Amino acid sequence: DGEVHINELKNGNTEMFWNPTSEVRRQRLKRHIVLFEEQTDFESERLWQHVTSAINKGDQHKATQEKFVLEEEQRNAARERRESGTEWKPLLFRHDAGTNEWHYKYEDLRPWDPLNDIAQFEKDGILQTMERHLPTRMSNHKATCINNQITRHKRSAKDCRRRKASDQPSNHSQNTESSCSTPESVQELSDDDGKYLGFESLCAQCGKEMDHLKEIHSAVLSLQKAQQDIHR
C-alpha cells in the first residue's frame, strides 16, 4: 500500500518503482471477506486474531506468546488423534502419496477462457468460476429458430392438404395442389449451420452472433500469440 523505491548502492541514486496513487487504488479488485462473526473456529482471521491484535499494537512479546499457545494446542490435538487412531481428513486438500505433497481438491488448471469465463470467486472454501455459457445460449437460440421454421412448414403442409380435400376444385386450386410439395412429416435436421434439409438458413441474429464470436476468437488467438512472444 505504500511507495516502493529502488536504491542504487553504487551511486546512491533512488528511483521510484511503485506508487499506489488514488487512481491505482480505484482500479483494485473488490475484496469479499466473510464476516468475522460468520467464520468458523479454524478460519485464519478468527484463529490468529490474538496474534494479529498484538502485532497491530506493536507488542512483539505478546504476539510470540499467542503464537506459541496456538501452535501448542495444534500439537496436542495431533497427539491425541494419533494416540486414539483418529484419521485427520482435510476438507479442502488431498495428499499425494507419490510426491508426498498436498493438493487443493478443487483446483482448476484449465486455461482461462475469455469468451466464456467472467470471474473467479470463493464460496465455502471452494474456488469457482462464473461462466457465460455462450455455446448453450447459442444452441438454445438456434433451436428456437429451427422450431419456428418447422412450425411454418407444418402449417404450409396442412394448408395444402386442406386444399386437396376440397369438393369442387377450381383451376386455381389445382395449380395450388401441384405447387404444394412440402412433405407431411419433417425429417430430422442435421447440425450444419444453414444446411437444414430444405429449411431456410439461420436468422440474421444467429449469423451476427456467430460472426461476432469468430472475431473475438481471432482477437484472443492474436493476444495469446503476442503473450507467448513476450514471454520468450
Secondary structure, DSSP 8 states (H G I E B T S, - for coil): ---EEEE-TTT--EEEEE---HHHHHTS-------GGGS-TTSHHHHTHHHHHHHHTT-HHHHHHHHHHHHHHHHHHHHHHHHHT-----SSEEEETTTTEEEETT---S---TTTEEEEEEETTEEEEEE--HHHHHHHHHHHHHHHHHHHHHHHHHHHHHHHT-SS--HHHHHHHHH----SS-----SSTT--TT-----HHHHHHHHHHHHHHHHHHHHHHHHHHHH-
